[in-house]
Amino acid sequence: MHCFRKYGSTQTASTRMPGHVKLTIYHGLGNLPHFNPEIDTEFPPPPVSDFRSQLNNSAGVIISTPEYAHGIPGVLKNALDWLVASGELYEKPVALFSASPRGRFAHASVIETLMVMMARLIPEAFVNVSPPLGIGNGELQVTATADLPTRVERALAVFAKAIDLPYSESKFAAGADQDHRDQEPGVDAGVRN
């Protein structure tokens, strides 16, 4: 099964991907022209055609993005703009990895854009390394990142299940659901229900 990853750090995801999933990393976001509906015709620019073709050939998409100025990087927003009317993400399973220490704004922004595009978001496969805002006194609660590789592996196993892959092949298949129920309320578990 083919999985497509659009942006961000690849090291952890590529080493933790279930063995039966092929991860394709797209390196061409910077080659996409600035979105312009006047050139989004039956024959769009070649980089756009290639990008859309790769998305069409994937079973799912993982977006890993940092946060810049409380939003997603312009190159990612531009890429998403090229997909709004063409529909490559319509009902396509999407996992989101927010890779910034304070990435909650980017996370929310990309979710909103993907919802407009009617992508099939898989929140159980989201990983957000941002520390959640504290309750009461407003101080930050720092979430331990020592378990990040485990959280990523668990999220990828859930994502593999969502794209109709043999979930039972993952070592986390049996324990993933129980681990989510054991999390304390208000603490970011990294993989969300």
PyMOL commands that place a pseudoatom at each C-alpha (Angstrom):
pseudoatom trace, name=CA, resn=MET, resi=1, chain=A, elem=C, hetatm=0, pos=[0.000, 0.000, 0.000]
pseudoatom trace, name=CA, resn=HIS, resi=2, chain=A, elem=C, hetatm=0, pos=[1.286, 3.438, -0.932]
pseudoatom trace, name=CA, resn=CYS, resi=3, chain=A, elem=C, hetatm=0, pos=[1.243, 6.341, 1.533]
pseudoatom trace, name=CA, resn=PHE, resi=4, chain=A, elem=C, hetatm=0, pos=[2.180, 9.880, 0.545]
pseudoatom trace, name=CA, resn=ARG, resi=5, chain=A, elem=C, hetatm=0, pos=[3.822, 12.385, 2.877]
pseudoatom trace, name=CA, resn=LYS, resi=6, chain=A, elem=C, hetatm=0, pos=[3.753, 16.059, 1.968]
pseudoatom trace, name=CA, resn=TYR, resi=7, chain=A, elem=C, hetatm=0, pos=[5.886, 18.202, 4.233]
pseudoatom trace, name=CA, resn=GLY, resi=8, chain=A, elem=C, hetatm=0, pos=[8.088, 18.197, 7.308]
pseudoatom trace, name=CA, resn=SER, resi=9, chain=A, elem=C, hetatm=0, pos=[10.523, 15.925, 9.097]
pseudoatom trace, name=CA, resn=THR, resi=10, chain=A, elem=C, hetatm=0, pos=[10.777, 12.383, 7.767]
pseudoatom trace, name=CA, resn=GLN, resi=11, chain=A, elem=C, hetatm=0, pos=[13.219, 10.571, 10.012]
pseudoatom trace, name=CA, resn=THR, resi=12, chain=A, elem=C, hetatm=0, pos=[10.886, 9.235, 12.702]
pseudoatom trace, name=CA, resn=ALA, resi=13, chain=A, elem=C, hetatm=0, pos=[7.952, 8.474, 10.394]
pseudoatom trace, name=CA, resn=SER, resi=14, chain=A, elem=C, hetatm=0, pos=[10.035, 6.673, 7.792]
pseudoatom trace, name=CA, resn=THR, resi=15, chain=A, elem=C, hetatm=0, pos=[11.704, 4.410, 10.373]
pseudoatom trace, name=CA, resn=ARG, resi=16, chain=A, elem=C, hetatm=0, pos=[8.444, 3.693, 12.240]
pseudoatom trace, name=CA, resn=MET, resi=17, chain=A, elem=C, hetatm=0, pos=[6.154, 3.037, 9.257]
pseudoatom trace, name=CA, resn=PRO, resi=18, chain=A, elem=C, hetatm=0, pos=[4.598, -0.459, 9.299]
pseudoatom trace, name=CA, resn=GLY, resi=19, chain=A, elem=C, hetatm=0, pos=[6.650, -2.666, 6.973]
pseudoatom trace, name=CA, resn=HIS, resi=20, chain=A, elem=C, hetatm=0, pos=[3.831, -3.280, 4.508]
pseudoatom trace, name=CA, resn=VAL, resi=21, chain=A, elem=C, hetatm=0, pos=[3.355, 0.452, 3.847]
pseudoatom trace, name=CA, resn=LYS, resi=22, chain=A, elem=C, hetatm=0, pos=[5.489, 2.268, 1.306]
pseudoatom trace, name=CA, resn=LEU, resi=23, chain=A, elem=C, hetatm=0, pos=[6.112, 5.851, 2.346]
pseudoatom trace, name=CA, resn=THR, resi=24, chain=A, elem=C, hetatm=0, pos=[6.689, 8.262, -0.538]
pseudoatom trace, name=CA, resn=ILE, resi=25, chain=A, elem=C, hetatm=0, pos=[8.106, 11.612, 0.450]
pseudoatom trace, name=CA, resn=TYR, resi=26, chain=A, elem=C, hetatm=0, pos=[7.194, 14.434, -1.893]
pseudoatom trace, name=CA, resn=HIS, resi=27, chain=A, elem=C, hetatm=0, pos=[10.045, 16.913, -2.323]
pseudoatom trace, name=CA, resn=GLY, resi=28, chain=A, elem=C, hetatm=0, pos=[8.425, 19.135, -4.938]
pseudoatom trace, name=CA, resn=LEU, resi=29, chain=A, elem=C, hetatm=0, pos=[6.331, 21.573, -2.912]
pseudoatom trace, name=CA, resn=GLY, resi=30, chain=A, elem=C, hetatm=0, pos=[8.823, 24.359, -3.597]
pseudoatom trace, name=CA, resn=ASN, resi=31, chain=A, elem=C, hetatm=0, pos=[8.473, 23.725, -7.350]
pseudoatom trace, name=CA, resn=LEU, resi=32, chain=A, elem=C, hetatm=0, pos=[4.740, 24.398, -7.401]
pseudoatom trace, name=CA, resn=PRO, resi=33, chain=A, elem=C, hetatm=0, pos=[3.915, 27.790, -8.905]
pseudoatom trace, name=CA, resn=HIS, resi=34, chain=A, elem=C, hetatm=0, pos=[1.970, 30.248, -6.799]
pseudoatom trace, name=CA, resn=PHE, resi=35, chain=A, elem=C, hetatm=0, pos=[-1.664, 29.215, -6.928]
pseudoatom trace, name=CA, resn=ASN, resi=36, chain=A, elem=C, hetatm=0, pos=[-3.590, 31.045, -9.621]
pseudoatom trace, name=CA, resn=PRO, resi=37, chain=A, elem=C, hetatm=0, pos=[-7.072, 29.836, -10.641]
pseudoatom trace, name=CA, resn=GLU, resi=38, chain=A, elem=C, hetatm=0, pos=[-6.491, 31.237, -14.142]
pseudoatom trace, name=CA, resn=ILE, resi=39, chain=A, elem=C, hetatm=0, pos=[-3.798, 28.633, -14.827]
pseudoatom trace, name=CA, resn=ASP, resi=40, chain=A, elem=C, hetatm=0, pos=[-5.636, 25.821, -13.010]
pseudoatom trace, name=CA, resn=THR, resi=41, chain=A, elem=C, hetatm=0, pos=[-7.144, 24.557, -16.237]
pseudoatom trace, name=CA, resn=GLU, resi=42, chain=A, elem=C, hetatm=0, pos=[-7.544, 21.168, -17.886]
pseudoatom trace, name=CA, resn=PHE, resi=43, chain=A, elem=C, hetatm=0, pos=[-3.772, 21.217, -18.393]
pseudoatom trace, name=CA, resn=PRO, resi=44, chain=A, elem=C, hetatm=0, pos=[-2.228, 22.725, -15.242]
pseudoatom trace, name=CA, resn=PRO, resi=45, chain=A, elem=C, hetatm=0, pos=[1.523, 23.377, -14.975]
pseudoatom trace, name=CA, resn=PRO, resi=46, chain=A, elem=C, hetatm=0, pos=[3.580, 20.128, -14.990]
pseudoatom trace, name=CA, resn=PRO, resi=47, chain=A, elem=C, hetatm=0, pos=[4.623, 20.359, -11.310]
pseudoatom trace, name=CA, resn=VAL, resi=48, chain=A, elem=C, hetatm=0, pos=[0.938, 20.618, -10.332]
pseudoatom trace, name=CA, resn=SER, resi=49, chain=A, elem=C, hetatm=0, pos=[0.014, 17.646, -12.546]
pseudoatom trace, name=CA, resn=ASP, resi=50, chain=A, elem=C, hetatm=0, pos=[2.804, 15.567, -10.975]
pseudoatom trace, name=CA, resn=PHE, resi=51, chain=A, elem=C, hetatm=0, pos=[1.755, 16.546, -7.456]
pseudoatom trace, name=CA, resn=ARG, resi=52, chain=A, elem=C, hetatm=0, pos=[-1.888, 15.677, -8.105]
pseudoatom trace, name=CA, resn=SER, resi=53, chain=A, elem=C, hetatm=0, pos=[-0.936, 12.403, -9.789]
pseudoatom trace, name=CA, resn=GLN, resi=54, chain=A, elem=C, hetatm=0, pos=[1.128, 11.290, -6.806]
pseudoatom trace, name=CA, resn=LEU, resi=55, chain=A, elem=C, hetatm=0, pos=[-1.741, 12.108, -4.469]
pseudoatom trace, name=CA, resn=ASN, resi=56, chain=A, elem=C, hetatm=0, pos=[-4.186, 10.187, -6.650]
pseudoatom trace, name=CA, resn=ASN, resi=57, chain=A, elem=C, hetatm=0, pos=[-1.896, 7.149, -6.498]
pseudoatom trace, name=CA, resn=SER, resi=58, chain=A, elem=C, hetatm=0, pos=[-1.653, 7.146, -2.717]
pseudoatom trace, name=CA, resn=ALA, resi=59, chain=A, elem=C, hetatm=0, pos=[-3.889, 5.359, -0.227]
pseudoatom trace, name=CA, resn=GLY, resi=60, chain=A, elem=C, hetatm=0, pos=[-3.442, 8.135, 2.335]
pseudoatom trace, name=CA, resn=VAL, resi=61, chain=A, elem=C, hetatm=0, pos=[-1.534, 11.294, 3.161]
pseudoatom trace, name=CA, resn=ILE, resi=62, chain=A, elem=C, hetatm=0, pos=[0.564, 12.236, 6.170]
pseudoatom trace, name=CA, resn=ILE, resi=63, chain=A, elem=C, hetatm=0, pos=[1.205, 15.943, 6.603]
pseudoatom trace, name=CA, resn=SER, resi=64, chain=A, elem=C, hetatm=0, pos=[3.995, 16.884, 8.977]
pseudoatom trace, name=CA, resn=THR, resi=65, chain=A, elem=C, hetatm=0, pos=[4.405, 20.599, 9.409]
pseudoatom trace, name=CA, resn=PRO, resi=66, chain=A, elem=C, hetatm=0, pos=[6.056, 23.146, 11.645]
pseudoatom trace, name=CA, resn=GLU, resi=67, chain=A, elem=C, hetatm=0, pos=[4.359, 26.365, 12.657]
pseudoatom trace, name=CA, resn=TYR, resi=68, chain=A, elem=C, hetatm=0, pos=[5.486, 29.773, 11.433]
pseudoatom trace, name=CA, resn=ALA, resi=69, chain=A, elem=C, hetatm=0, pos=[3.915, 32.986, 12.763]
pseudoatom trace, name=CA, resn=HIS, resi=70, chain=A, elem=C, hetatm=0, pos=[0.922, 31.083, 14.172]
pseudoatom trace, name=CA, resn=GLY, resi=71, chain=A, elem=C, hetatm=0, pos=[0.180, 29.386, 10.850]
pseudoatom trace, name=CA, resn=ILE, resi=72, chain=A, elem=C, hetatm=0, pos=[1.340, 26.795, 8.368]
pseudoatom trace, name=CA, resn=PRO, resi=73, chain=A, elem=C, hetatm=0, pos=[4.286, 27.510, 6.079]
pseudoatom trace, name=CA, resn=GLY, resi=74, chain=A, elem=C, hetatm=0, pos=[3.331, 29.319, 2.869]
pseudoatom trace, name=CA, resn=VAL, resi=75, chain=A, elem=C, hetatm=0, pos=[4.650, 26.507, 0.672]
pseudoatom trace, name=CA, resn=LEU, resi=76, chain=A, elem=C, hetatm=0, pos=[2.246, 24.041, 2.312]
pseudoatom trace, name=CA, resn=LYS, resi=77, chain=A, elem=C, hetatm=0, pos=[-0.704, 26.435, 2.083]
pseudoatom trace, name=CA, resn=ASN, resi=78, chain=A, elem=C, hetatm=0, pos=[0.098, 26.988, -1.602]
pseudoatom trace, name=CA, resn=ALA, resi=79, chain=A, elem=C, hetatm=0, pos=[0.144, 23.220, -2.211]
pseudoatom trace, name=CA, resn=LEU, resi=80, chain=A, elem=C, hetatm=0, pos=[-3.208, 22.799, -0.479]
pseudoatom trace, name=CA, resn=ASP, resi=81, chain=A, elem=C, hetatm=0, pos=[-4.656, 25.667, -2.529]
pseudoatom trace, name=CA, resn=TRP, resi=82, chain=A, elem=C, hetatm=0, pos=[-3.793, 23.721, -5.709]
pseudoatom trace, name=CA, resn=LEU, resi=83, chain=A, elem=C, hetatm=0, pos=[-5.963, 20.839, -4.425]
pseudoatom trace, name=CA, resn=VAL, resi=84, chain=A, elem=C, hetatm=0, pos=[-9.112, 22.641, -3.290]
pseudoatom trace, name=CA, resn=ALA, resi=85, chain=A, elem=C, hetatm=0, pos=[-11.031, 22.481, -6.582]
pseudoatom trace, name=CA, resn=SER, resi=86, chain=A, elem=C, hetatm=0, pos=[-9.397, 19.377, -8.074]
pseudoatom trace, name=CA, resn=GLY, resi=87, chain=A, elem=C, hetatm=0, pos=[-10.385, 17.034, -5.244]
pseudoatom trace, name=CA, resn=GLU, resi=88, chain=A, elem=C, hetatm=0, pos=[-7.349, 14.794, -4.733]
pseudoatom trace, name=CA, resn=LEU, resi=89, chain=A, elem=C, hetatm=0, pos=[-7.883, 14.865, -0.970]
pseudoatom trace, name=CA, resn=TYR, resi=90, chain=A, elem=C, hetatm=0, pos=[-11.648, 14.280, -1.091]
pseudoatom trace, name=CA, resn=GLU, resi=91, chain=A, elem=C, hetatm=0, pos=[-12.324, 11.372, 1.313]
pseudoatom trace, name=CA, resn=LYS, resi=92, chain=A, elem=C, hetatm=0, pos=[-8.582, 10.566, 1.312]
pseudoatom trace, name=CA, resn=PRO, resi=93, chain=A, elem=C, hetatm=0, pos=[-7.352, 9.459, 4.780]
pseudoatom trace, name=CA, resn=VAL, resi=94, chain=A, elem=C, hetatm=0, pos=[-5.080, 12.141, 6.246]
pseudoatom trace, name=CA, resn=ALA, resi=95, chain=A, elem=C, hetatm=0, pos=[-2.896, 12.075, 9.357]
pseudoatom trace, name=CA, resn=LEU, resi=96, chain=A, elem=C, hetatm=0, pos=[-1.369, 15.248, 10.735]
pseudoatom trace, name=CA, resn=PHE, resi=97, chain=A, elem=C, hetatm=0, pos=[1.903, 15.564, 12.604]
pseudoatom trace, name=CA, resn=SER, resi=98, chain=A, elem=C, hetatm=0, pos=[2.551, 18.998, 14.107]
pseudoatom trace, name=CA, resn=ALA, resi=99, chain=A, elem=C, hetatm=0, pos=[6.264, 19.276, 14.566]
pseudoatom trace, name=CA, resn=SER, resi=100, chain=A, elem=C, hetatm=0, pos=[6.692, 22.579, 16.397]
pseudoatom trace, name=CA, resn=PRO, resi=101, chain=A, elem=C, hetatm=0, pos=[7.043, 23.007, 20.145]
pseudoatom trace, name=CA, resn=ARG, resi=102, chain=A, elem=C, hetatm=0, pos=[4.079, 25.384, 20.006]
pseudoatom trace, name=CA, resn=GLY, resi=103, chain=A, elem=C, hetatm=0, pos=[2.275, 24.153, 16.900]
pseudoatom trace, name=CA, resn=ARG, resi=104, chain=A, elem=C, hetatm=0, pos=[-1.333, 24.376, 18.018]
pseudoatom trace, name=CA, resn=PHE, resi=105, chain=A, elem=C, hetatm=0, pos=[-2.197, 27.228, 15.628]
pseudoatom trace, name=CA, resn=ALA, resi=106, chain=A, elem=C, hetatm=0, pos=[-0.724, 25.440, 12.591]
pseudoatom trace, name=CA, resn=HIS, resi=107, chain=A, elem=C, hetatm=0, pos=[-2.454, 22.229, 13.654]
pseudoatom trace, name=CA, resn=ALA, resi=108, chain=A, elem=C, hetatm=0, pos=[-5.833, 24.016, 13.857]
pseudoatom trace, name=CA, resn=SER, resi=109, chain=A, elem=C, hetatm=0, pos=[-5.238, 25.884, 10.589]
pseudoatom trace, name=CA, resn=VAL, resi=110, chain=A, elem=C, hetatm=0, pos=[-4.404, 22.813, 8.533]
pseudoatom trace, name=CA, resn=ILE, resi=111, chain=A, elem=C, hetatm=0, pos=[-7.341, 20.898, 10.034]
pseudoatom trace, name=CA, resn=GLU, resi=112, chain=A, elem=C, hetatm=0, pos=[-9.700, 23.692, 8.991]
pseudoatom trace, name=CA, resn=THR, resi=113, chain=A, elem=C, hetatm=0, pos=[-8.314, 23.696, 5.435]
pseudoatom trace, name=CA, resn=LEU, resi=114, chain=A, elem=C, hetatm=0, pos=[-8.535, 19.901, 5.169]
pseudoatom trace, name=CA, resn=MET, resi=115, chain=A, elem=C, hetatm=0, pos=[-12.121, 19.914, 6.446]
pseudoatom trace, name=CA, resn=VAL, resi=116, chain=A, elem=C, hetatm=0, pos=[-13.106, 22.389, 3.724]
pseudoatom trace, name=CA, resn=MET, resi=117, chain=A, elem=C, hetatm=0, pos=[-11.501, 20.018, 1.217]
pseudoatom trace, name=CA, resn=MET, resi=118, chain=A, elem=C, hetatm=0, pos=[-13.488, 17.117, 2.737]
pseudoatom trace, name=CA, resn=ALA, resi=119, chain=A, elem=C, hetatm=0, pos=[-10.402, 15.030, 3.450]
pseudoatom trace, name=CA, resn=ARG, resi=120, chain=A, elem=C, hetatm=0, pos=[-11.057, 12.055, 5.744]
pseudoatom trace, name=CA, resn=LEU, resi=121, chain=A, elem=C, hetatm=0, pos=[-9.172, 13.182, 8.826]
pseudoatom trace, name=CA, resn=ILE, resi=122, chain=A, elem=C, hetatm=0, pos=[-7.931, 10.399, 11.096]
pseudoatom trace, name=CA, resn=PRO, resi=123, chain=A, elem=C, hetatm=0, pos=[-7.627, 12.205, 14.473]
pseudoatom trace, name=CA, resn=GLU, resi=124, chain=A, elem=C, hetatm=0, pos=[-6.506, 8.987, 16.192]
pseudoatom trace, name=CA, resn=ALA, resi=125, chain=A, elem=C, hetatm=0, pos=[-3.398, 9.179, 14.003]
pseudoatom trace, name=CA, resn=PHE, resi=126, chain=A, elem=C, hetatm=0, pos=[-2.580, 12.823, 14.774]
pseudoatom trace, name=CA, resn=VAL, resi=127, chain=A, elem=C, hetatm=0, pos=[0.621, 13.576, 16.666]
pseudoatom trace, name=CA, resn=ASN, resi=128, chain=A, elem=C, hetatm=0, pos=[1.048, 17.021, 18.144]
pseudoatom trace, name=CA, resn=VAL, resi=129, chain=A, elem=C, hetatm=0, pos=[4.281, 17.610, 20.034]
pseudoatom trace, name=CA, resn=SER, resi=130, chain=A, elem=C, hetatm=0, pos=[3.029, 20.945, 21.360]
pseudoatom trace, name=CA, resn=PRO, resi=131, chain=A, elem=C, hetatm=0, pos=[2.739, 21.257, 25.105]
pseudoatom trace, name=CA, resn=PRO, resi=132, chain=A, elem=C, hetatm=0, pos=[-0.919, 21.820, 25.992]
pseudoatom trace, name=CA, resn=LEU, resi=133, chain=A, elem=C, hetatm=0, pos=[-1.859, 25.019, 27.751]
pseudoatom trace, name=CA, resn=GLY, resi=134, chain=A, elem=C, hetatm=0, pos=[-2.158, 24.555, 31.485]
pseudoatom trace, name=CA, resn=ILE, resi=135, chain=A, elem=C, hetatm=0, pos=[-5.452, 24.554, 33.287]
pseudoatom trace, name=CA, resn=GLY, resi=136, chain=A, elem=C, hetatm=0, pos=[-6.139, 27.124, 35.998]
pseudoatom trace, name=CA, resn=ASN, resi=137, chain=A, elem=C, hetatm=0, pos=[-2.954, 29.148, 36.383]
pseudoatom trace, name=CA, resn=GLY, resi=138, chain=A, elem=C, hetatm=0, pos=[-2.273, 29.431, 32.620]
pseudoatom trace, name=CA, resn=GLU, resi=139, chain=A, elem=C, hetatm=0, pos=[1.227, 27.939, 32.832]
pseudoatom trace, name=CA, resn=LEU, resi=140, chain=A, elem=C, hetatm=0, pos=[2.421, 25.565, 30.157]
pseudoatom trace, name=CA, resn=GLN, resi=141, chain=A, elem=C, hetatm=0, pos=[2.415, 21.885, 30.978]
pseudoatom trace, name=CA, resn=VAL, resi=142, chain=A, elem=C, hetatm=0, pos=[5.411, 20.385, 29.243]
pseudoatom trace, name=CA, resn=THR, resi=143, chain=A, elem=C, hetatm=0, pos=[4.627, 17.066, 27.589]
pseudoatom trace, name=CA, resn=ALA, resi=144, chain=A, elem=C, hetatm=0, pos=[7.478, 14.563, 27.674]
pseudoatom trace, name=CA, resn=THR, resi=145, chain=A, elem=C, hetatm=0, pos=[8.872, 13.874, 24.224]
pseudoatom trace, name=CA, resn=ALA, resi=146, chain=A, elem=C, hetatm=0, pos=[10.865, 10.810, 25.275]
pseudoatom trace, name=CA, resn=ASP, resi=147, chain=A, elem=C, hetatm=0, pos=[7.972, 8.657, 24.118]
pseudoatom trace, name=CA, resn=LEU, resi=148, chain=A, elem=C, hetatm=0, pos=[7.665, 10.464, 20.770]
pseudoatom trace, name=CA, resn=PRO, resi=149, chain=A, elem=C, hetatm=0, pos=[8.933, 7.522, 18.648]
pseudoatom trace, name=CA, resn=THR, resi=150, chain=A, elem=C, hetatm=0, pos=[6.385, 5.265, 20.356]
pseudoatom trace, name=CA, resn=ARG, resi=151, chain=A, elem=C, hetatm=0, pos=[3.612, 7.821, 19.828]
pseudoatom trace, name=CA, resn=VAL, resi=152, chain=A, elem=C, hetatm=0, pos=[4.546, 8.150, 16.145]
pseudoatom trace, name=CA, resn=GLU, resi=153, chain=A, elem=C, hetatm=0, pos=[4.633, 4.373, 15.695]
pseudoatom trace, name=CA, resn=ARG, resi=154, chain=A, elem=C, hetatm=0, pos=[1.241, 4.034, 17.368]
pseudoatom trace, name=CA, resn=ALA, resi=155, chain=A, elem=C, hetatm=0, pos=[-0.215, 6.813, 15.193]
pseudoatom trace, name=CA, resn=LEU, resi=156, chain=A, elem=C, hetatm=0, pos=[1.173, 5.163, 12.050]
pseudoatom trace, name=CA, resn=ALA, resi=157, chain=A, elem=C, hetatm=0, pos=[-0.376, 1.828, 13.057]
pseudoatom trace, name=CA, resn=VAL, resi=158, chain=A, elem=C, hetatm=0, pos=[-3.752, 3.531, 13.492]
pseudoatom trace, name=CA, resn=PHE, resi=159, chain=A, elem=C, hetatm=0, pos=[-3.286, 5.286, 10.150]
pseudoatom trace, name=CA, resn=ALA, resi=160, chain=A, elem=C, hetatm=0, pos=[-2.431, 1.975, 8.452]
pseudoatom trace, name=CA, resn=LYS, resi=161, chain=A, elem=C, hetatm=0, pos=[-5.699, 0.567, 9.777]
pseudoatom trace, name=CA, resn=ALA, resi=162, chain=A, elem=C, hetatm=0, pos=[-7.582, 3.603, 8.462]
pseudoatom trace, name=CA, resn=ILE, resi=163, chain=A, elem=C, hetatm=0, pos=[-6.280, 3.049, 4.938]
pseudoatom trace, name=CA, resn=ASP, resi=164, chain=A, elem=C, hetatm=0, pos=[-7.442, -0.575, 5.098]
pseudoatom trace, name=CA, resn=LEU, resi=165, chain=A, elem=C, hetatm=0, pos=[-4.104, -2.173, 5.743]
pseudoatom trace, name=CA, resn=PRO, resi=166, chain=A, elem=C, hetatm=0, pos=[-3.597, -5.249, 7.918]
pseudoatom trace, name=CA, resn=TYR, resi=167, chain=A, elem=C, hetatm=0, pos=[-3.540, -3.448, 11.251]
pseudoatom trace, name=CA, resn=SER, resi=168, chain=A, elem=C, hetatm=0, pos=[-2.908, -6.702, 13.104]
pseudoatom trace, name=CA, resn=GLU, resi=169, chain=A, elem=C, hetatm=0, pos=[0.660, -6.717, 11.761]
pseudoatom trace, name=CA, resn=SER, resi=170, chain=A, elem=C, hetatm=0, pos=[1.546, -3.792, 14.014]
pseudoatom trace, name=CA, resn=LYS, resi=171, chain=A, elem=C, hetatm=0, pos=[2.889, -4.480, 17.486]
pseudoatom trace, name=CA, resn=PHE, resi=172, chain=A, elem=C, hetatm=0, pos=[0.685, -1.647, 18.776]
pseudoatom trace, name=CA, resn=ALA, resi=173, chain=A, elem=C, hetatm=0, pos=[-2.576, -2.923, 17.282]
pseudoatom trace, name=CA, resn=ALA, resi=174, chain=A, elem=C, hetatm=0, pos=[-3.760, -4.595, 20.479]
pseudoatom trace, name=CA, resn=GLY, resi=175, chain=A, elem=C, hetatm=0, pos=[-2.695, -1.867, 22.900]
pseudoatom trace, name=CA, resn=ALA, resi=176, chain=A, elem=C, hetatm=0, pos=[-3.362, 1.374, 21.029]
pseudoatom trace, name=CA, resn=ASP, resi=177, chain=A, elem=C, hetatm=0, pos=[-7.019, 1.750, 21.982]
pseudoatom trace, name=CA, resn=GLN, resi=178, chain=A, elem=C, hetatm=0, pos=[-6.400, 0.909, 25.645]
pseudoatom trace, name=CA, resn=ASP, resi=179, chain=A, elem=C, hetatm=0, pos=[-3.531, 3.403, 25.863]
pseudoatom trace, name=CA, resn=HIS, resi=180, chain=A, elem=C, hetatm=0, pos=[-5.830, 6.215, 24.702]
pseudoatom trace, name=CA, resn=ARG, resi=181, chain=A, elem=C, hetatm=0, pos=[-8.419, 5.444, 27.383]
pseudoatom trace, name=CA, resn=ASP, resi=182, chain=A, elem=C, hetatm=0, pos=[-5.729, 5.524, 30.080]
pseudoatom trace, name=CA, resn=GLN, resi=183, chain=A, elem=C, hetatm=0, pos=[-4.670, 9.117, 29.376]
pseudoatom trace, name=CA, resn=GLU, resi=184, chain=A, elem=C, hetatm=0, pos=[-5.536, 11.754, 31.941]
pseudoatom trace, name=CA, resn=PRO, resi=185, chain=A, elem=C, hetatm=0, pos=[-8.104, 14.324, 30.830]
pseudoatom trace, name=CA, resn=GLY, resi=186, chain=A, elem=C, hetatm=0, pos=[-6.509, 17.535, 29.601]
pseudoatom trace, name=CA, resn=VAL, resi=187, chain=A, elem=C, hetatm=0, pos=[-3.112, 15.960, 28.885]
pseudoatom trace, name=CA, resn=ASP, resi=188, chain=A, elem=C, hetatm=0, pos=[-2.045, 15.684, 25.253]
pseudoatom trace, name=CA, resn=ALA, resi=189, chain=A, elem=C, hetatm=0, pos=[-1.492, 11.997, 24.545]
pseudoatom trace, name=CA, resn=GLY, resi=190, chain=A, elem=C, hetatm=0, pos=[-0.072, 12.812, 21.121]
pseudoatom trace, name=CA, resn=VAL, resi=191, chain=A, elem=C, hetatm=0, pos=[-2.510, 10.478, 19.379]
pseudoatom trace, name=CA, resn=ARG, resi=192, chain=A, elem=C, hetatm=0, pos=[-5.992, 11.825, 19.754]
pseudoatom trace, name=CA, resn=ASN, resi=193, chain=A, elem=C, hetatm=0, pos=[-9.437, 10.232, 19.736]
for i in range(1, 193): cmd.bond("trace and resi %d" % i, "trace and resi %d" % (i + 1))
show_as sticks, trace
zoom trace
